[in-house]
């Protein structure tokens, strides 16, 4: 069975166990996927010429798929 972008999945283990979401990105080199709204963390971002605004942003990290 192969998974691809756009598939609906449910997390089976970890701190987000039981949550569901849609796959937004697949990283085959790392056997990882990024799921919308799952495994979000807060990061402090410094204002730069690109972002123009600093502060605390929410970022979605990848989940390892085995």
PDBQT receptor file of N, H, CA, C and O in Angstrom, charges set to zero:
ATOM      1  N   UNK A   1       0.838  -1.179   0.000  1.00  0.00    +0.000 N 
ATOM      2  CA  UNK A   1       0.000   0.000   0.000  1.00  0.00    +0.000 C 
ATOM      3  C   UNK A   1       0.883   1.243   0.000  1.00  0.00    +0.000 C 
ATOM      4  O   UNK A   1       1.801   1.343   0.814  1.00  0.00    +0.000 OA
ATOM      5  N   UNK A   2       0.626   2.173  -0.881  1.00  0.00    +0.000 N 
ATOM      6  H   UNK A   2      -0.120   2.091  -1.542  1.00  0.00    +0.000 HD
ATOM      7  CA  UNK A   2       1.387   3.416  -0.979  1.00  0.00    +0.000 C 
ATOM      8  C   UNK A   2       0.514   4.582  -0.531  1.00  0.00    +0.000 C 
ATOM      9  O   UNK A   2      -0.695   4.603  -0.760  1.00  0.00    +0.000 OA
ATOM     10  N   UNK A   3       1.152   5.539   0.108  1.00  0.00    +0.000 N 
ATOM     11  H   UNK A   3       2.135   5.521   0.294  1.00  0.00    +0.000 HD
ATOM     12  CA  UNK A   3       0.429   6.742   0.492  1.00  0.00    +0.000 C 
ATOM     13  C   UNK A   3       0.911   7.885  -0.377  1.00  0.00    +0.000 C 
ATOM     14  O   UNK A   3       2.056   7.892  -0.829  1.00  0.00    +0.000 OA
ATOM     15  N   UNK A   4       0.035   8.854  -0.611  1.00  0.00    +0.000 N 
ATOM     16  H   UNK A   4      -0.895   8.848  -0.243  1.00  0.00    +0.000 HD
ATOM     17  CA  UNK A   4       0.398   9.978  -1.454  1.00  0.00    +0.000 C 
ATOM     18  C   UNK A   4      -0.282  11.246  -0.952  1.00  0.00    +0.000 C 
ATOM     19  O   UNK A   4      -1.161  11.196  -0.091  1.00  0.00    +0.000 OA
ATOM     20  N   UNK A   5       0.129  12.358  -1.489  1.00  0.00    +0.000 N 
ATOM     21  H   UNK A   5       0.843  12.399  -2.188  1.00  0.00    +0.000 HD
ATOM     22  CA  UNK A   5      -0.412  13.653  -1.115  1.00  0.00    +0.000 C 
ATOM     23  C   UNK A   5      -1.920  13.672  -1.330  1.00  0.00    +0.000 C 
ATOM     24  O   UNK A   5      -2.411  13.227  -2.368  1.00  0.00    +0.000 OA
ATOM     25  N   UNK A   6      -2.648  14.184  -0.351  1.00  0.00    +0.000 N 
ATOM     26  H   UNK A   6      -2.249  14.545   0.492  1.00  0.00    +0.000 HD
ATOM     27  CA  UNK A   6      -4.098  14.262  -0.452  1.00  0.00    +0.000 C 
ATOM     28  C   UNK A   6      -4.835  13.137   0.247  1.00  0.00    +0.000 C 
ATOM     29  O   UNK A   6      -6.049  13.227   0.431  1.00  0.00    +0.000 OA
ATOM     30  N   UNK A   7      -4.140  12.079   0.643  1.00  0.00    +0.000 N 
ATOM     31  H   UNK A   7      -3.154  12.006   0.494  1.00  0.00    +0.000 HD
ATOM     32  CA  UNK A   7      -4.783  10.966   1.355  1.00  0.00    +0.000 C 
ATOM     33  C   UNK A   7      -5.174  11.384   2.763  1.00  0.00    +0.000 C 
ATOM     34  O   UNK A   7      -4.470  12.172   3.396  1.00  0.00    +0.000 OA
ATOM     35  N   UNK A   8      -6.285  10.866   3.256  1.00  0.00    +0.000 N 
ATOM     36  H   UNK A   8      -6.857  10.227   2.742  1.00  0.00    +0.000 HD
ATOM     37  CA  UNK A   8      -6.715  11.074   4.636  1.00  0.00    +0.000 C 
ATOM     38  C   UNK A   8      -6.116   9.954   5.478  1.00  0.00    +0.000 C 
ATOM     39  O   UNK A   8      -6.261   8.778   5.145  1.00  0.00    +0.000 OA
ATOM     40  N   UNK A   9      -5.438  10.322   6.577  1.00  0.00    +0.000 N 
ATOM     41  H   UNK A   9      -5.321  11.277   6.847  1.00  0.00    +0.000 HD
ATOM     42  CA  UNK A   9      -4.789   9.324   7.430  1.00  0.00    +0.000 C 
ATOM     43  C   UNK A   9      -5.103   9.593   8.896  1.00  0.00    +0.000 C 
ATOM     44  O   UNK A   9      -5.528  10.687   9.267  1.00  0.00    +0.000 OA
ATOM     45  N   UNK A  10      -4.884   8.573   9.720  1.00  0.00    +0.000 N 
ATOM     46  H   UNK A  10      -4.538   7.685   9.419  1.00  0.00    +0.000 HD
ATOM     47  CA  UNK A  10      -5.061   8.681  11.172  1.00  0.00    +0.000 C 
ATOM     48  C   UNK A  10      -3.736   8.302  11.820  1.00  0.00    +0.000 C 
ATOM     49  O   UNK A  10      -3.105   7.318  11.436  1.00  0.00    +0.000 OA
ATOM     50  N   UNK A  11      -3.315   9.099  12.816  1.00  0.00    +0.000 N 
ATOM     51  H   UNK A  11      -3.828   9.899  13.128  1.00  0.00    +0.000 HD
ATOM     52  CA  UNK A  11      -2.066   8.850  13.520  1.00  0.00    +0.000 C 
ATOM     53  C   UNK A  11      -2.291   7.713  14.507  1.00  0.00    +0.000 C 
ATOM     54  O   UNK A  11      -3.260   7.727  15.266  1.00  0.00    +0.000 OA
ATOM     55  N   UNK A  12      -1.388   6.717  14.497  1.00  0.00    +0.000 N 
ATOM     56  H   UNK A  12      -0.601   6.705  13.880  1.00  0.00    +0.000 HD
ATOM     57  CA  UNK A  12      -1.556   5.532  15.334  1.00  0.00    +0.000 C 
ATOM     58  C   UNK A  12      -0.721   5.556  16.609  1.00  0.00    +0.000 C 
ATOM     59  O   UNK A  12      -1.008   4.804  17.541  1.00  0.00    +0.000 OA
ATOM     60  N   UNK A  13       0.305   6.401  16.672  1.00  0.00    +0.000 N 
ATOM     61  H   UNK A  13       0.538   7.011  15.915  1.00  0.00    +0.000 HD
ATOM     62  CA  UNK A  13       1.176   6.424  17.845  1.00  0.00    +0.000 C 
ATOM     63  C   UNK A  13       1.706   7.832  18.068  1.00  0.00    +0.000 C 
ATOM     64  O   UNK A  13       1.712   8.661  17.158  1.00  0.00    +0.000 OA
ATOM     65  N   UNK A  14       2.149   8.087  19.294  1.00  0.00    +0.000 N 
ATOM     66  H   UNK A  14       2.143   7.413  20.033  1.00  0.00    +0.000 HD
ATOM     67  CA  UNK A  14       2.760   9.374  19.609  1.00  0.00    +0.000 C 
ATOM     68  C   UNK A  14       1.798  10.320  20.293  1.00  0.00    +0.000 C 
ATOM     69  O   UNK A  14       0.691   9.938  20.672  1.00  0.00    +0.000 OA
ATOM     70  N   UNK A  15       2.237  11.568  20.449  1.00  0.00    +0.000 N 
ATOM     71  H   UNK A  15       3.136  11.878  20.141  1.00  0.00    +0.000 HD
ATOM     72  CA  UNK A  15       1.438  12.538  21.190  1.00  0.00    +0.000 C 
ATOM     73  C   UNK A  15       0.149  12.930  20.470  1.00  0.00    +0.000 C 
ATOM     74  O   UNK A  15      -0.789  13.408  21.109  1.00  0.00    +0.000 OA
ATOM     75  N   UNK A  16       0.085  12.736  19.151  1.00  0.00    +0.000 N 
ATOM     76  H   UNK A  16       0.847  12.348  18.632  1.00  0.00    +0.000 HD
ATOM     77  CA  UNK A  16      -1.112  13.075  18.379  1.00  0.00    +0.000 C 
ATOM     78  C   UNK A  16      -1.928  11.848  18.003  1.00  0.00    +0.000 C 
ATOM     79  O   UNK A  16      -2.673  11.872  17.023  1.00  0.00    +0.000 OA
ATOM     80  N   UNK A  17      -1.791  10.771  18.782  1.00  0.00    +0.000 N 
ATOM     81  H   UNK A  17      -1.186  10.752  19.578  1.00  0.00    +0.000 HD
ATOM     82  CA  UNK A  17      -2.486   9.517  18.506  1.00  0.00    +0.000 C 
ATOM     83  C   UNK A  17      -3.995   9.749  18.401  1.00  0.00    +0.000 C 
ATOM     84  O   UNK A  17      -4.600  10.396  19.256  1.00  0.00    +0.000 OA
ATOM     85  N   UNK A  18      -4.590   9.204  17.329  1.00  0.00    +0.000 N 
ATOM     86  H   UNK A  18      -4.099   8.679  16.635  1.00  0.00    +0.000 HD
ATOM     87  CA  UNK A  18      -6.030   9.305  17.133  1.00  0.00    +0.000 C 
ATOM     88  C   UNK A  18      -6.456  10.485  16.277  1.00  0.00    +0.000 C 
ATOM     89  O   UNK A  18      -7.602  10.531  15.831  1.00  0.00    +0.000 OA
ATOM     90  N   UNK A  19      -5.571  11.434  16.036  1.00  0.00    +0.000 N 
ATOM     91  H   UNK A  19      -4.640  11.396  16.398  1.00  0.00    +0.000 HD
ATOM     92  CA  UNK A  19      -5.930  12.593  15.219  1.00  0.00    +0.000 C 
ATOM     93  C   UNK A  19      -5.897  12.220  13.746  1.00  0.00    +0.000 C 
ATOM     94  O   UNK A  19      -5.126  11.357  13.325  1.00  0.00    +0.000 OA
ATOM     95  N   UNK A  20      -6.742  12.881  12.974  1.00  0.00    +0.000 N 
ATOM     96  H   UNK A  20      -7.368  13.582  13.316  1.00  0.00    +0.000 HD
ATOM     97  CA  UNK A  20      -6.828  12.623  11.547  1.00  0.00    +0.000 C 
ATOM     98  C   UNK A  20      -6.487  13.878  10.777  1.00  0.00    +0.000 C 
ATOM     99  O   UNK A  20      -6.669  14.995  11.262  1.00  0.00    +0.000 OA
ATOM    100  N   UNK A  21      -5.988  13.678   9.566  1.00  0.00    +0.000 N 
ATOM    101  H   UNK A  21      -5.841  12.771   9.172  1.00  0.00    +0.000 HD
ATOM    102  CA  UNK A  21      -5.667  14.812   8.720  1.00  0.00    +0.000 C 
ATOM    103  C   UNK A  21      -5.317  14.379   7.315  1.00  0.00    +0.000 C 
ATOM    104  O   UNK A  21      -5.274  13.190   6.999  1.00  0.00    +0.000 OA
ATOM    105  N   UNK A  22      -5.065  15.376   6.476  1.00  0.00    +0.000 N 
ATOM    106  H   UNK A  22      -5.099  16.342   6.733  1.00  0.00    +0.000 HD
ATOM    107  CA  UNK A  22      -4.731  15.134   5.081  1.00  0.00    +0.000 C 
ATOM    108  C   UNK A  22      -3.232  15.307   4.883  1.00  0.00    +0.000 C 
ATOM    109  O   UNK A  22      -2.637  16.238   5.425  1.00  0.00    +0.000 OA
ATOM    110  N   UNK A  23      -2.625  14.425   4.116  1.00  0.00    +0.000 N 
ATOM    111  H   UNK A  23      -3.108  13.669   3.675  1.00  0.00    +0.000 HD
ATOM    112  CA  UNK A  23      -1.188  14.508   3.848  1.00  0.00    +0.000 C 
ATOM    113  C   UNK A  23      -0.947  15.676   2.911  1.00  0.00    +0.000 C 
ATOM    114  O   UNK A  23      -1.522  15.743   1.825  1.00  0.00    +0.000 OA
ATOM    115  N   UNK A  24      -0.077  16.612   3.345  1.00  0.00    +0.000 N 
ATOM    116  H   UNK A  24       0.391  16.557   4.228  1.00  0.00    +0.000 HD
ATOM    117  CA  UNK A  24       0.231  17.761   2.510  1.00  0.00    +0.000 C 
ATOM    118  C   UNK A  24       1.569  17.610   1.795  1.00  0.00    +0.000 C 
ATOM    119  O   UNK A  24       1.804  18.267   0.781  1.00  0.00    +0.000 OA
ATOM    120  N   UNK A  25       2.450  16.751   2.311  1.00  0.00    +0.000 N 
ATOM    121  H   UNK A  25       2.259  16.217   3.134  1.00  0.00    +0.000 HD
ATOM    122  CA  UNK A  25       3.757  16.549   1.677  1.00  0.00    +0.000 C 
ATOM    123  C   UNK A  25       4.311  15.190   2.072  1.00  0.00    +0.000 C 
ATOM    124  O   UNK A  25       4.157  14.758   3.214  1.00  0.00    +0.000 OA
ATOM    125  N   UNK A  26       4.956  14.516   1.125  1.00  0.00    +0.000 N 
ATOM    126  H   UNK A  26       5.081  14.867   0.197  1.00  0.00    +0.000 HD
ATOM    127  CA  UNK A  26       5.600  13.228   1.374  1.00  0.00    +0.000 C 
ATOM    128  C   UNK A  26       7.088  13.403   1.115  1.00  0.00    +0.000 C 
ATOM    129  O   UNK A  26       7.484  13.975   0.099  1.00  0.00    +0.000 OA
ATOM    130  N   UNK A  27       7.926  12.902   2.049  1.00  0.00    +0.000 N 
ATOM    131  H   UNK A  27       7.605  12.437   2.874  1.00  0.00    +0.000 HD
ATOM    132  CA  UNK A  27       9.381  12.984   1.916  1.00  0.00    +0.000 C 
ATOM    133  C   UNK A  27       9.915  11.547   1.894  1.00  0.00    +0.000 C 
ATOM    134  O   UNK A  27      10.203  10.984   2.951  1.00  0.00    +0.000 OA
ATOM    135  N   UNK A  28      10.053  10.941   0.695  1.00  0.00    +0.000 N 
ATOM    136  H   UNK A  28       9.820  11.398  -0.163  1.00  0.00    +0.000 HD
ATOM    137  CA  UNK A  28      10.449   9.529   0.625  1.00  0.00    +0.000 C 
ATOM    138  C   UNK A  28      11.874   9.256   1.102  1.00  0.00    +0.000 C 
ATOM    139  O   UNK A  28      12.152   8.160   1.589  1.00  0.00    +0.000 OA
ATOM    140  N   UNK A  29      12.780  10.219   0.975  1.00  0.00    +0.000 N 
ATOM    141  H   UNK A  29      12.554  11.109   0.580  1.00  0.00    +0.000 HD
ATOM    142  CA  UNK A  29      14.161  10.002   1.406  1.00  0.00    +0.000 C 
ATOM    143  C   UNK A  29      14.256   9.768   2.908  1.00  0.00    +0.000 C 
ATOM    144  O   UNK A  29      15.132   9.035   3.365  1.00  0.00    +0.000 OA
ATOM    145  N   UNK A  30      13.368  10.379   3.675  1.00  0.00    +0.000 N 
ATOM    146  H   UNK A  30      12.656  10.975   3.304  1.00  0.00    +0.000 HD
ATOM    147  CA  UNK A  30      13.373  10.240   5.131  1.00  0.00    +0.000 C 
ATOM    148  C   UNK A  30      12.260   9.333   5.640  1.00  0.00    +0.000 C 
ATOM    149  O   UNK A  30      12.114   9.168   6.851  1.00  0.00    +0.000 OA
ATOM    150  N   UNK A  31      11.467   8.738   4.737  1.00  0.00    +0.000 N 
ATOM    151  H   UNK A  31      11.586   8.873   3.754  1.00  0.00    +0.000 HD
ATOM    152  CA  UNK A  31      10.283   7.959   5.125  1.00  0.00    +0.000 C 
ATOM    153  C   UNK A  31       9.387   8.780   6.037  1.00  0.00    +0.000 C 
ATOM    154  O   UNK A  31       8.946   8.297   7.080  1.00  0.00    +0.000 OA
ATOM    155  N   UNK A  32       9.115  10.021   5.648  1.00  0.00    +0.000 N 
ATOM    156  H   UNK A  32       9.472  10.414   4.800  1.00  0.00    +0.000 HD
ATOM    157  CA  UNK A  32       8.340  10.930   6.479  1.00  0.00    +0.000 C 
ATOM    158  C   UNK A  32       7.205  11.555   5.684  1.00  0.00    +0.000 C 
ATOM    159  O   UNK A  32       7.268  11.657   4.459  1.00  0.00    +0.000 OA
ATOM    160  N   UNK A  33       6.178  11.967   6.393  1.00  0.00    +0.000 N 
ATOM    161  H   UNK A  33       6.128  11.885   7.389  1.00  0.00    +0.000 HD
ATOM    162  CA  UNK A  33       5.066  12.699   5.792  1.00  0.00    +0.000 C 
ATOM    163  C   UNK A  33       4.738  13.900   6.665  1.00  0.00    +0.000 C 
ATOM    164  O   UNK A  33       5.025  13.906   7.862  1.00  0.00    +0.000 OA
ATOM    165  N   UNK A  34       4.134  14.917   6.059  1.00  0.00    +0.000 N 
ATOM    166  H   UNK A  34       3.900  14.912   5.087  1.00  0.00    +0.000 HD
ATOM    167  CA  UNK A  34       3.639  16.066   6.799  1.00  0.00    +0.000 C 
ATOM    168  C   UNK A  34       2.128  16.058   6.670  1.00  0.00    +0.000 C 
ATOM    169  O   UNK A  34       1.590  16.042   5.563  1.00  0.00    +0.000 OA
ATOM    170  N   UNK A  35       1.443  16.069   7.815  1.00  0.00    +0.000 N 
ATOM    171  H   UNK A  35       1.880  16.081   8.715  1.00  0.00    +0.000 HD
ATOM    172  CA  UNK A  35      -0.010  16.001   7.862  1.00  0.00    +0.000 C 
ATOM    173  C   UNK A  35      -0.529  17.333   8.377  1.00  0.00    +0.000 C 
ATOM    174  O   UNK A  35      -0.046  17.844   9.387  1.00  0.00    +0.000 OA
ATOM    175  N   UNK A  36      -1.517  17.899   7.681  1.00  0.00    +0.000 N 
ATOM    176  H   UNK A  36      -1.910  17.485   6.860  1.00  0.00    +0.000 HD
ATOM    177  CA  UNK A  36      -2.094  19.189   8.066  1.00  0.00    +0.000 C 
ATOM    178  C   UNK A  36      -2.679  19.135   9.474  1.00  0.00    +0.000 C 
ATOM    179  O   UNK A  36      -3.498  18.266   9.774  1.00  0.00    +0.000 OA
ATOM    180  N   UNK A  37      -2.265  20.054  10.332  1.00  0.00    +0.000 N 
ATOM    181  H   UNK A  37      -1.600  20.760  10.088  1.00  0.00    +0.000 HD
ATOM    182  CA  UNK A  37      -2.837  20.193  11.664  1.00  0.00    +0.000 C 
ATOM    183  C   UNK A  37      -2.366  19.188  12.688  1.00  0.00    +0.000 C 
ATOM    184  O   UNK A  37      -2.896  19.156  13.799  1.00  0.00    +0.000 OA
ATOM    185  N   UNK A  38      -1.378  18.357  12.351  1.00  0.00    +0.000 N 
ATOM    186  H   UNK A  38      -0.947  18.383  11.449  1.00  0.00    +0.000 HD
ATOM    187  CA  UNK A  38      -0.873  17.357  13.281  1.00  0.00    +0.000 C 
ATOM    188  C   UNK A  38       0.600  17.634  13.539  1.00  0.00    +0.000 C 
ATOM    189  O   UNK A  38       1.326  18.014  12.621  1.00  0.00    +0.000 OA
ATOM    190  N   UNK A  39       1.053  17.448  14.779  1.00  0.00    +0.000 N 
ATOM    191  H   UNK A  39       0.464  17.139  15.525  1.00  0.00    +0.000 HD
ATOM    192  CA  UNK A  39       2.438  17.651  15.183  1.00  0.00    +0.000 C 
ATOM    193  C   UNK A  39       2.862  19.104  15.006  1.00  0.00    +0.000 C 
ATOM    194  O   UNK A  39       3.921  19.385  14.445  1.00  0.00    +0.000 OA
ATOM    195  N   UNK A  40       2.031  20.023  15.487  1.00  0.00    +0.000 N 
ATOM    196  H   UNK A  40       1.171  19.795  15.943  1.00  0.00    +0.000 HD
ATOM    197  CA  UNK A  40       2.356  21.443  15.398  1.00  0.00    +0.000 C 
ATOM    198  C   UNK A  40       3.128  21.888  16.624  1.00  0.00    +0.000 C 
ATOM    199  O   UNK A  40       2.847  21.464  17.745  1.00  0.00    +0.000 OA
ATOM    200  N   UNK A  41       4.115  22.759  16.389  1.00  0.00    +0.000 N 
ATOM    201  H   UNK A  41       4.343  23.103  15.478  1.00  0.00    +0.000 HD
ATOM    202  CA  UNK A  41       4.920  23.325  17.457  1.00  0.00    +0.000 C 
ATOM    203  C   UNK A  41       4.964  24.832  17.286  1.00  0.00    +0.000 C 
ATOM    204  O   UNK A  41       4.677  25.350  16.207  1.00  0.00    +0.000 OA
ATOM    205  N   UNK A  42       5.323  25.533  18.353  1.00  0.00    +0.000 N 
ATOM    206  H   UNK A  42       5.556  25.112  19.229  1.00  0.00    +0.000 HD
ATOM    207  CA  UNK A  42       5.466  26.983  18.287  1.00  0.00    +0.000 C 
ATOM    208  C   UNK A  42       6.945  27.315  18.195  1.00  0.00    +0.000 C 
ATOM    209  O   UNK A  42       7.758  26.787  18.954  1.00  0.00    +0.000 OA
ATOM    210  N   UNK A  43       7.290  28.195  17.256  1.00  0.00    +0.000 N 
ATOM    211  H   UNK A  43       6.630  28.624  16.640  1.00  0.00    +0.000 HD
ATOM    212  CA  UNK A  43       8.672  28.617  17.059  1.00  0.00    +0.000 C 
ATOM    213  C   UNK A  43       8.750  30.139  17.143  1.00  0.00    +0.000 C 
ATOM    214  O   UNK A  43       7.849  30.846  16.691  1.00  0.00    +0.000 OA
ATOM    215  N   UNK A  44       9.835  30.629  17.724  1.00  0.00    +0.000 N 
ATOM    216  H   UNK A  44      10.568  30.055  18.091  1.00  0.00    +0.000 HD
ATOM    217  CA  UNK A  44      10.073  32.065  17.783  1.00  0.00    +0.000 C 
ATOM    218  C   UNK A  44      10.814  32.471  16.521  1.00  0.00    +0.000 C 
ATOM    219  O   UNK A  44      11.858  31.901  16.204  1.00  0.00    +0.000 OA
ATOM    220  N   UNK A  45      10.286  33.450  15.798  1.00  0.00    +0.000 N 
ATOM    221  H   UNK A  45       9.438  33.914  16.056  1.00  0.00    +0.000 HD
ATOM    222  CA  UNK A  45      10.885  33.886  14.547  1.00  0.00    +0.000 C 
ATOM    223  C   UNK A  45      11.295  35.344  14.662  1.00  0.00    +0.000 C 
ATOM    224  O   UNK A  45      10.512  36.196  15.083  1.00  0.00    +0.000 OA
ATOM    225  N   UNK A  46      12.526  35.612  14.283  1.00  0.00    +0.000 N 
ATOM    226  H   UNK A  46      13.162  34.920  13.941  1.00  0.00    +0.000 HD
ATOM    227  CA  UNK A  46      13.042  36.969  14.281  1.00  0.00    +0.000 C 
ATOM    228  C   UNK A  46      12.597  37.672  13.007  1.00  0.00    +0.000 C 
ATOM    229  O   UNK A  46      12.530  37.049  11.948  1.00  0.00    +0.000 OA
ATOM    230  N   UNK A  47      12.294  38.958  13.096  1.00  0.00    +0.000 N 
ATOM    231  H   UNK A  47      12.349  39.465  13.956  1.00  0.00    +0.000 HD
ATOM    232  CA  UNK A  47      11.883  39.716  11.922  1.00  0.00    +0.000 C 
ATOM    233  C   UNK A  47      13.055  39.864  10.962  1.00  0.00    +0.000 C 
ATOM    234  O   UNK A  47      14.154  40.240  11.369  1.00  0.00    +0.000 OA
ATOM    235  N   UNK A  48      12.820  39.568   9.684  1.00  0.00    +0.000 N 
ATOM    236  H   UNK A  48      11.927  39.263   9.353  1.00  0.00    +0.000 HD
ATOM    237  CA  UNK A  48      13.841  39.710   8.648  1.00  0.00    +0.000 C 
ATOM    238  C   UNK A  48      13.248  40.518   7.494  1.00  0.00    +0.000 C 
ATOM    239  O   UNK A  48      12.074  40.886   7.517  1.00  0.00    +0.000 OA
ATOM    240  N   UNK A  49      14.066  40.785   6.500  1.00  0.00    +0.000 N 
ATOM    241  H   UNK A  49      15.020  40.486   6.481  1.00  0.00    +0.000 HD
ATOM    242  CA  UNK A  49      13.568  41.530   5.349  1.00  0.00    +0.000 C 
ATOM    243  C   UNK A  49      12.541  40.714   4.562  1.00  0.00    +0.000 C 
ATOM    244  O   UNK A  49      11.696  41.288   3.876  1.00  0.00    +0.000 OA
ATOM    245  N   UNK A  50      12.603  39.385   4.653  1.00  0.00    +0.000 N 
ATOM    246  H   UNK A  50      13.290  38.919   5.211  1.00  0.00    +0.000 HD
ATOM    247  CA  UNK A  50      11.651  38.533   3.948  1.00  0.00    +0.000 C 
ATOM    248  C   UNK A  50      10.305  38.477   4.661  1.00  0.00    +0.000 C 
ATOM    249  O   UNK A  50       9.255  38.609   4.033  1.00  0.00    +0.000 OA
ATOM    250  N   UNK A  51      10.344  38.277   5.990  1.00  0.00    +0.000 N 
ATOM    251  H   UNK A  51      11.197  38.169   6.500  1.00  0.00    +0.000 HD
ATOM    252  CA  UNK A  51       9.097  38.101   6.727  1.00  0.00    +0.000 C 
ATOM    253  C   UNK A  51       8.508  39.412   7.214  1.00  0.00    +0.000 C 
ATOM    254  O   UNK A  51       7.290  39.517   7.359  1.00  0.00    +0.000 OA
ATOM    255  N   UNK A  52       9.326  40.400   7.468  1.00  0.00    +0.000 N 
ATOM    256  H   UNK A  52      10.315  40.315   7.350  1.00  0.00    +0.000 HD
ATOM    257  CA  UNK A  52       8.917  41.735   7.916  1.00  0.00    +0.000 C 
ATOM    258  C   UNK A  52       8.263  41.738   9.296  1.00  0.00    +0.000 C 
ATOM    259  O   UNK A  52       8.099  42.803   9.890  1.00  0.00    +0.000 OA
ATOM    260  N   UNK A  53       7.891  40.587   9.812  1.00  0.00    +0.000 N 
ATOM    261  H   UNK A  53       8.024  39.722   9.329  1.00  0.00    +0.000 HD
ATOM    262  CA  UNK A  53       7.252  40.537  11.113  1.00  0.00    +0.000 C 
ATOM    263  C   UNK A  53       7.800  39.350  11.887  1.00  0.00    +0.000 C 
ATOM    264  O   UNK A  53       7.874  38.236  11.370  1.00  0.00    +0.000 OA
ATOM    265  N   UNK A  54       8.175  39.596  13.108  1.00  0.00    +0.000 N 
ATOM    266  H   UNK A  54       8.114  40.502  13.529  1.00  0.00    +0.000 HD
ATOM    267  CA  UNK A  54       8.651  38.526  13.957  1.00  0.00    +0.000 C 
ATOM    268  C   UNK A  54       7.559  38.089  14.912  1.00  0.00    +0.000 C 
ATOM    269  O   UNK A  54       6.437  38.592  14.852  1.00  0.00    +0.000 OA
ATOM    270  N   UNK A  55       7.881  37.157  15.789  1.00  0.00    +0.000 N 
ATOM    271  H   UNK A  55       8.792  36.748  15.838  1.00  0.00    +0.000 HD
ATOM    272  CA  UNK A  55       6.916  36.711  16.773  1.00  0.00    +0.000 C 
ATOM    273  C   UNK A  55       6.901  35.201  16.878  1.00  0.00    +0.000 C 
ATOM    274  O   UNK A  55       7.819  34.518  16.424  1.00  0.00    +0.000 OA
ATOM    275  N   UNK A  56       5.854  34.702  17.478  1.00  0.00    +0.000 N 
ATOM    276  H   UNK A  56       5.108  35.257  17.847  1.00  0.00    +0.000 HD
ATOM    277  CA  UNK A  56       5.694  33.264  17.674  1.00  0.00    +0.000 C 
ATOM    278  C   UNK A  56       4.805  32.739  16.553  1.00  0.00    +0.000 C 
ATOM    279  O   UNK A  56       3.684  33.212  16.367  1.00  0.00    +0.000 OA
ATOM    280  N   UNK A  57       5.309  31.762  15.811  1.00  0.00    +0.000 N 
ATOM    281  H   UNK A  57       6.220  31.378  15.962  1.00  0.00    +0.000 HD
ATOM    282  CA  UNK A  57       4.544  31.187  14.706  1.00  0.00    +0.000 C 
ATOM    283  C   UNK A  57       4.296  29.708  14.968  1.00  0.00    +0.000 C 
ATOM    284  O   UNK A  57       5.082  29.057  15.656  1.00  0.00    +0.000 OA
ATOM    285  N   UNK A  58       3.208  29.177  14.422  1.00  0.00    +0.000 N 
ATOM    286  H   UNK A  58       2.570  29.706  13.863  1.00  0.00    +0.000 HD
ATOM    287  CA  UNK A  58       2.920  27.744  14.488  1.00  0.00    +0.000 C 
ATOM    288  C   UNK A  58       3.530  27.087  13.265  1.00  0.00    +0.000 C 
ATOM    289  O   UNK A  58       3.365  27.572  12.146  1.00  0.00    +0.000 OA
ATOM    290  N   UNK A  59       4.234  25.984  13.476  1.00  0.00    +0.000 N 
ATOM    291  H   UNK A  59       4.368  25.590  14.385  1.00  0.00    +0.000 HD
ATOM    292  CA  UNK A  59       4.895  25.277  12.394  1.00  0.00    +0.000 C 
ATOM    293  C   UNK A  59       4.537  23.802  12.478  1.00  0.00    +0.000 C 
ATOM    294  O   UNK A  59       4.518  23.230  13.568  1.00  0.00    +0.000 OA
ATOM    295  N   UNK A  60       4.254  23.181  11.341  1.00  0.00    +0.000 N 
ATOM    296  H   UNK A  60       4.270  23.646  10.456  1.00  0.00    +0.000 HD
ATOM    297  CA  UNK A  60       3.937  21.760  11.292  1.00  0.00    +0.000 C 
ATOM    298  C   UNK A  60       5.199  20.983  10.976  1.00  0.00    +0.000 C 
ATOM    299  O   UNK A  60       5.832  21.222   9.948  1.00  0.00    +0.000 OA
ATOM    300  N   UNK A  61       5.576  20.046  11.853  1.00  0.00    +0.000 N 
ATOM    301  H   UNK A  61       5.062  19.851  12.688  1.00  0.00    +0.000 HD
ATOM    302  CA  UNK A  61       6.754  19.210  11.633  1.00  0.00    +0.000 C 
ATOM    303  C   UNK A  61       6.337  17.901  10.990  1.00  0.00    +0.000 C 
ATOM    304  O   UNK A  61       5.153  17.563  10.966  1.00  0.00    +0.000 OA
ATOM    305  N   UNK A  62       7.304  17.167  10.471  1.00  0.00    +0.000 N 
ATOM    306  H   UNK A  62       8.265  17.442  10.491  1.00  0.00    +0.000 HD
ATOM    307  CA  UNK A  62       6.994  15.901   9.803  1.00  0.00    +0.000 C 
ATOM    308  C   UNK A  62       6.785  14.777  10.808  1.00  0.00    +0.000 C 
ATOM    309  O   UNK A  62       7.271  14.839  11.937  1.00  0.00    +0.000 OA
ATOM    310  N   UNK A  63       6.072  13.769  10.392  1.00  0.00    +0.000 N 
ATOM    311  H   UNK A  63       5.677  13.718   9.474  1.00  0.00    +0.000 HD
ATOM    312  CA  UNK A  63       5.864  12.549  11.177  1.00  0.00    +0.000 C 
ATOM    313  C   UNK A  63       6.560  11.414  10.452  1.00  0.00    +0.000 C 
ATOM    314  O   UNK A  63       6.488  11.326   9.226  1.00  0.00    +0.000 OA
ATOM    315  N   UNK A  64       7.227  10.552  11.184  1.00  0.00    +0.000 N 
ATOM    316  H   UNK A  64       7.285  10.624  12.180  1.00  0.00    +0.000 HD
ATOM    317  CA  UNK A  64       7.921   9.423  10.583  1.00  0.00    +0.000 C 
ATOM    318  C   UNK A  64       6.912   8.315  10.265  1.00  0.00    +0.000 C 
ATOM    319  O   UNK A  64       6.091   7.947  11.105  1.00  0.00    +0.000 OA
ATOM    320  N   UNK A  65       6.987   7.806   9.074  1.00  0.00    +0.000 N 
ATOM    321  H   UNK A  65       7.654   8.105   8.392  1.00  0.00    +0.000 HD
ATOM    322  CA  UNK A  65       6.117   6.707   8.648  1.00  0.00    +0.000 C 
ATOM    323  C   UNK A  65       6.985   5.471   8.423  1.00  0.00    +0.000 C 
ATOM    324  O   UNK A  65       7.972   5.531   7.689  1.00  0.00    +0.000 OA
ATOM    325  N   UNK A  66       6.631   4.374   9.036  1.00  0.00    +0.000 N 
ATOM    326  H   UNK A  66       5.829   4.325   9.632  1.00  0.00    +0.000 HD
ATOM    327  CA  UNK A  66       7.418   3.142   8.877  1.00  0.00    +0.000 C 
ATOM    328  C   UNK A  66       6.588   2.100   8.178  1.00  0.00    +0.000 C 
ATOM    329  O   UNK A  66       7.062   0.987   7.945  1.00  0.00    +0.000 OA
TER     330      UNK A  66
